[in-house]
Amino acid sequence: MSAPTPLTDLVTYLNNELQVSAYNDLAFNGLQIESAQYQVHTIGFAVDAGISVLTEAANRGCQLLVVHHGIMWGKLEPFVGSLARKLALCFERGLSLYAAHLPLDGHQTLGNAAQLAKYIQASEIYPSFEYKGSPIGAVAVLPAPRSLGDIAQDLARCEGALTPPLTLPFGRPHVQKIGIATGSASSLIPDVVAKGLDLLITGEPKQEAYHLAKDLGCSVICMGHYASETFGVRALERVLADRFGVKTEWISEPTGI
């Protein structure tokens, strides 16, 4: 068994590293549920905080689950229905929940966009696409132009990716300067064009993305919301395992979206 680490130490590190207070986010970023289990041996990592994911984390002996999509969005909700079940499960099984939404999209090294840029072998990576003063994406520059098809094939190999990824090939057939904004960010197509970029990589599109991209002559690859946002939590998993010596568990539940 790994050496126990105080929950407060892990939370302090995550809050500081991810700069959660710097983001004006609809979601609450930080420790969302604190159980009575204050010593952490095993940390679970996942994209979402569904009941099935929380149950699997508890079954694997986790005392803490770190996710991208937590349970607190915008306002305090009544503790009824599925929310009540999630709280009861965590309190009964000694599982705390930590969530990082926009801070884990925009972090310059551990964030979803930065890690995805590394995955496609970018030679230069810059924070970009500010939301209320903080970056939530990145610009990735490839060492040489690549075809849309080659990039789409790389993205299709990611866990939970759409196969094939949805590609809107309305720009250059070969690309080198790429905007990356994970999750649901097809609304950034005009920003990608304004920045002179060749391609937007995101997760899931809205209906209007097709004509918006076609009208503006912009290529877009949508790899799937879930698939685009495994990168940040997986990076945190590696960092916490190395820094604190804790056991980690990756809890995979692709949504197909």
C-alpha positions as CSV (number, residue, x, y, z in Angstrom):
1,M,0.0,0.0,0.0
2,S,1.2,3.5,-0.8
3,A,2.1,5.9,2.0
4,P,-0.9,8.0,3.1
5,T,-1.1,11.6,2.0
6,P,-3.3,14.1,3.8
7,L,-6.3,15.2,1.7
8,T,-5.5,18.8,2.6
9,D,-2.0,18.5,1.1
10,L,-3.4,17.2,-2.2
11,V,-6.1,19.9,-2.4
12,T,-3.7,22.7,-1.6
13,Y,-1.3,21.4,-4.3
14,L,-4.0,21.1,-6.9
15,N,-5.5,24.5,-6.1
16,N,-2.1,26.2,-6.4
17,E,-0.9,24.3,-9.5
18,L,-4.1,24.8,-11.4
19,Q,-4.6,28.4,-10.2
20,V,-8.3,27.7,-9.7
21,S,-9.0,31.1,-8.2
22,A,-7.8,32.8,-11.4
23,Y,-10.7,31.4,-13.5
24,N,-14.2,33.0,-13.7
25,D,-16.0,29.7,-14.3
26,L,-19.6,28.6,-14.2
27,A,-18.4,25.5,-12.4
28,F,-17.0,25.4,-8.9
29,N,-13.3,24.4,-9.1
30,G,-11.7,22.6,-6.1
31,L,-12.8,20.2,-3.5
32,Q,-16.6,19.6,-4.0
33,I,-17.2,16.8,-1.6
34,E,-15.1,16.1,1.5
35,S,-15.5,12.7,3.1
36,A,-14.4,11.8,6.6
37,Q,-11.5,9.9,5.1
38,Y,-8.7,12.4,5.4
39,Q,-5.7,10.2,4.6
40,V,-5.4,9.3,0.9
41,H,-3.7,6.1,-0.3
42,T,-5.4,5.8,-3.7
43,I,-6.7,8.5,-6.1
44,G,-9.1,7.9,-8.9
45,F,-9.1,10.0,-12.1
46,A,-12.0,10.3,-14.6
47,V,-13.6,12.8,-16.9
48,D,-17.0,12.8,-15.4
49,A,-18.5,12.4,-11.9
50,G,-21.5,10.1,-12.7
51,I,-22.8,7.7,-10.2
52,S,-21.3,4.8,-12.0
53,V,-17.9,6.5,-12.0
54,L,-18.1,7.3,-8.3
55,T,-19.1,3.8,-7.5
56,E,-16.2,2.3,-9.5
57,A,-13.8,4.7,-7.7
58,A,-15.1,3.5,-4.3
59,N,-14.9,-0.1,-5.4
60,R,-11.3,0.3,-6.3
61,G,-10.5,1.6,-2.9
62,C,-10.1,5.3,-3.8
63,Q,-10.3,7.9,-1.1
64,L,-10.3,10.8,-3.6
65,L,-11.6,11.1,-7.2
66,V,-10.3,13.9,-9.4
67,V,-12.5,14.8,-12.4
68,H,-12.9,17.4,-15.1
69,H,-16.7,17.6,-14.9
70,G,-17.8,17.8,-11.3
71,I,-21.3,18.1,-9.7
72,M,-21.4,21.9,-8.9
73,W,-22.5,24.1,-11.8
74,G,-23.6,27.7,-11.4
75,K,-25.8,27.6,-8.4
76,L,-26.6,25.4,-5.3
77,E,-29.0,22.7,-6.2
78,P,-31.4,20.8,-3.8
79,F,-29.8,17.6,-2.5
80,V,-32.4,15.3,-4.1
81,G,-32.4,12.7,-6.8
82,S,-29.1,11.7,-8.3
83,L,-27.2,14.5,-6.5
84,A,-28.4,13.0,-3.1
85,R,-27.3,9.6,-4.2
86,K,-23.8,10.9,-5.2
87,L,-23.4,12.6,-1.8
88,A,-24.6,9.5,0.1
89,L,-22.3,7.3,-1.8
90,C,-19.2,9.5,-1.2
91,F,-20.0,9.9,2.6
92,E,-20.8,6.2,3.0
93,R,-17.7,5.0,1.1
94,G,-15.2,7.6,2.3
95,L,-14.7,9.1,-1.1
96,S,-13.9,12.8,-1.6
97,L,-14.4,14.6,-5.0
98,Y,-12.2,17.2,-6.6
99,A,-13.1,18.9,-9.9
100,A,-11.2,21.2,-12.2
101,H,-13.1,22.5,-15.2
102,L,-11.7,25.6,-17.0
103,P,-8.4,25.5,-15.1
104,L,-7.8,22.1,-16.5
105,D,-8.7,23.2,-20.0
106,G,-6.3,26.1,-20.1
107,H,-3.3,25.1,-17.9
108,Q,-0.2,25.8,-20.0
109,T,1.4,22.4,-19.4
110,L,-1.1,20.0,-17.8
111,G,-4.2,21.3,-19.5
112,N,-6.4,19.4,-22.0
113,A,-5.4,21.7,-24.9
114,A,-1.6,21.7,-24.1
115,Q,-1.5,17.9,-23.6
116,L,-3.5,17.4,-26.8
117,A,-1.0,19.7,-28.6
118,K,1.8,17.5,-27.4
119,Y,-0.1,14.4,-28.5
120,I,-0.2,15.7,-32.1
121,Q,3.5,16.4,-31.8
122,A,3.4,20.2,-31.9
123,S,6.8,21.9,-31.9
124,E,5.4,25.1,-30.4
125,I,2.5,25.5,-28.0
126,Y,1.0,28.8,-26.9
127,P,-1.9,29.5,-24.5
128,S,-4.8,31.1,-26.3
129,F,-8.6,31.6,-26.5
130,E,-9.2,33.7,-23.4
131,Y,-12.5,33.4,-21.5
132,K,-13.1,36.2,-19.0
133,G,-9.4,37.0,-18.8
134,S,-7.9,33.4,-18.6
135,P,-6.8,31.1,-21.5
136,I,-8.9,28.0,-22.0
137,G,-7.1,26.6,-25.1
138,A,-3.9,26.6,-27.0
139,V,-2.3,27.3,-30.4
140,A,-0.2,24.4,-31.6
141,V,2.3,24.8,-34.4
142,L,3.5,21.6,-36.1
143,P,7.1,21.3,-37.3
144,A,5.7,20.7,-40.9
145,P,2.3,20.8,-42.6
146,R,0.1,17.6,-42.2
147,S,-3.0,16.6,-44.0
148,L,-6.4,16.7,-42.2
149,G,-6.8,13.0,-42.8
150,D,-3.5,12.2,-41.0
151,I,-4.4,14.3,-38.0
152,A,-7.9,12.8,-37.8
153,Q,-6.4,9.3,-37.9
154,D,-4.2,10.2,-34.9
155,L,-7.1,11.6,-33.0
156,A,-9.3,8.5,-33.7
157,R,-6.8,6.5,-31.7
158,C,-7.6,8.4,-28.5
159,E,-9.7,6.8,-25.8
160,G,-13.4,7.3,-26.5
161,A,-12.8,9.2,-29.8
162,L,-15.4,9.3,-32.5
163,T,-14.4,6.9,-35.2
164,P,-13.8,8.6,-37.5
165,P,-13.7,12.0,-36.0
166,L,-16.2,14.5,-37.5
167,T,-14.2,16.5,-40.0
168,L,-15.3,19.7,-41.7
169,P,-12.8,20.2,-44.5
170,F,-13.5,23.7,-45.5
171,G,-10.1,25.2,-45.2
172,R,-6.6,24.3,-46.3
173,P,-6.1,20.5,-47.1
174,H,-2.7,20.7,-45.2
175,V,-2.4,22.4,-41.9
176,Q,0.4,23.6,-39.6
177,K,-1.1,26.2,-37.2
178,I,-3.9,24.7,-35.2
179,G,-6.2,26.1,-32.6
180,I,-7.2,23.6,-29.8
181,A,-10.1,24.2,-27.5
182,T,-11.5,21.0,-26.0
183,G,-15.0,20.1,-25.0
184,S,-17.7,22.0,-26.9
185,A,-15.9,24.9,-28.5
186,S,-17.1,25.1,-32.1
187,S,-18.2,28.7,-31.4
188,L,-14.5,29.6,-31.6
189,I,-14.4,29.1,-35.3
190,P,-14.4,32.9,-36.0
191,D,-11.5,33.4,-33.6
192,V,-9.5,30.6,-35.3
193,V,-10.0,32.4,-38.6
194,A,-9.1,35.8,-37.1
195,K,-5.9,34.4,-35.7
196,G,-4.9,33.1,-39.1
197,L,-4.9,29.4,-38.0
198,D,-5.5,26.5,-40.3
199,L,-7.6,24.2,-38.2
200,L,-9.7,24.0,-35.0
201,I,-9.6,20.8,-33.0
202,T,-12.4,20.5,-30.5
203,G,-14.7,17.9,-28.9
204,E,-18.3,18.2,-29.9
205,P,-19.9,20.7,-32.4
206,K,-23.1,22.6,-32.3
207,Q,-25.3,22.4,-35.4
208,E,-24.3,25.8,-36.6
209,A,-20.7,24.8,-36.8
210,Y,-21.1,23.4,-40.3
211,H,-22.2,26.5,-42.1
212,L,-20.0,28.8,-39.8
213,A,-16.9,26.8,-40.8
214,K,-18.0,26.6,-44.5
215,D,-18.8,30.3,-44.8
216,L,-15.5,31.3,-43.2
217,G,-13.4,28.7,-45.0
218,C,-12.2,27.0,-41.8
219,S,-11.4,23.3,-41.2
220,V,-12.6,21.7,-38.0
221,I,-12.0,18.3,-36.5
222,C,-14.4,17.2,-33.7
223,M,-12.9,14.2,-31.9
224,G,-15.6,13.8,-29.3
225,H,-16.2,15.7,-26.1
226,Y,-15.1,12.9,-23.8
227,A,-12.0,12.0,-25.9
228,S,-10.8,15.6,-26.0
229,E,-10.9,15.9,-22.2
230,T,-9.1,12.8,-21.0
231,F,-5.7,14.5,-21.4
232,G,-5.7,16.9,-18.4
233,V,-6.9,14.4,-15.8
234,R,-4.4,11.8,-17.2
235,A,-1.6,14.4,-16.8
236,L,-2.7,15.1,-13.2
237,E,-2.6,11.4,-12.6
238,R,1.0,11.2,-13.6
239,V,2.0,14.3,-11.6
240,L,0.3,13.3,-8.4
241,A,1.7,9.7,-8.6
242,D,5.2,11.0,-9.0
243,R,5.0,13.9,-6.5
244,F,3.1,12.2,-3.7
245,G,3.8,8.5,-4.3
246,V,0.1,7.6,-4.2
247,K,-1.5,4.8,-6.0
248,T,-3.7,5.9,-8.9
249,E,-6.6,4.4,-10.8
250,W,-7.8,5.6,-14.2
251,I,-11.6,5.1,-14.4
252,S,-12.6,4.9,-18.1
253,E,-16.2,5.5,-19.1
254,P,-16.4,6.9,-22.6
255,T,-19.7,8.6,-23.4
256,G,-19.6,8.4,-27.2
257,I,-20.3,12.1,-27.3
